[in-house]
Amino acid sequence: MKRILCSLAFCALGAGNSAAQGGGAAPARDGMAQRSAACVACHGAQGRATSAGYFPRIAGKPQAYLFNQLVNFRQGRRTNPSMNHLLAHLSDEYLAEIAAYFAAQRPPYAPARAAGASRATLARGERLATAGDPARKVPACIACHGQKLAGVLPAVPGLLGLSRDYLNAQFGGWRNGVRRASKPDCMAHVANRLAPSDVAAVAAWLLAQPVPADYSAEPAGAAALPMACGGVQ
């Protein structure tokens, strides 16, 4: 039912997007409430996410990250039929305004949930998130996403407050080529060096972490990335 409602919202918004389609046209002055209607149908009011775990929270993510992902969907580097169809003809300017709107939203996070995983699994997830696995050339999550896993400006997203379903699906997408970024695709590199059990452990540990009150992305240049990553340039 949730997917049906989202599809209907995409159709409704598509009817009002003609002024922003084709030839890099400037966005119609239609108001952010109208142009974000399809977004919030799936991603929740203000982009806070809903109980449908596959659709992630987009509120408060770095603006450049959100813009990059919208472009990736438009260009086919990320695959989701609804997103690909909706964004196919929207201009960079239009997408940038949507990204700026959701980056500025700060609705509260839902409380952390019990991961339903064993202590050994959670310990494995914590180790990978905080120390990585040098033998497999897998950097720690905190090396790129910040010490608080809140992201790093301009374009590295935070990882807390995301559902386990979403996290598992993204790693599967990177492994299978359904989700891609500008080369060099650092996350594809990481995903293809982790076993499914590693991904499940990291996702379970992240799910169990409470989101701190001061959860916001670190400033640009806070730390050098451990590997080249075209998706955040």
C-alpha positions, 0 to 999 in steps of 0.5 A: 500500500505504501508503494502504491501511495508513493507512486500516486504522489509521483504521478500527481507531482509529475503533472505539475513539473512541465515547466521544469522539464526539457532543455534545462529549464528553470524551475516553476515558481510552484512553491516547495510544498508542491514540488516536495509532495512526492518526496514526503509521500515516501520519505515522510513529513519534512523528510523524517522517514516513515515506518516503511523502512526502505525509504530513508530519512533525507531531512538534515542530510548535507545539501551536496549529498542530496543533490548528488543523489538526485543527479545520480537517479536522474542519470541512471547511476542509481536505479529506482523506477519511480525516482528515475522517472520523476527526475529524468527531465528536471534541471540541476537548478530545480534539484538543487532547490529541493536538496537545499530544502530538505537539508535545512529540515531538522525534525526529531529523530525516532528513538534507537531500536533494539537491533535483535542481534547477538552480542557477537554480531553487535561487537563485529558491527562496532569493530567494522564501523569504528576500526574497519578491516585493514586486511581487506582494505576496508576503512572504518565507517567513522573514517569517512562519515565522521567520528559521530557518524553524522556525516562530513560536509559538503557531501558525506551523509550521516549514518545514524537514524537509518533503518536496517532494511535501507542500509542492507539494501544499499550495500546490496545495490553497490554489490550488484551495480544497482547503486553507483556513484561518480568514479572512483566509486568508493562505496562499491569498493567497500561493499564488494569486500564485505560479506553479507554477514559483515553488512548485517552486523554493521547495520544492526550496530548502527540501528542500535545507536542513539542519535545525539542531540547535537547530530550534525555533519562535521565541517569540510576538511575535518579529516582526510578521506582514507580513499579516493571517492568520486561521489563526494567530490 
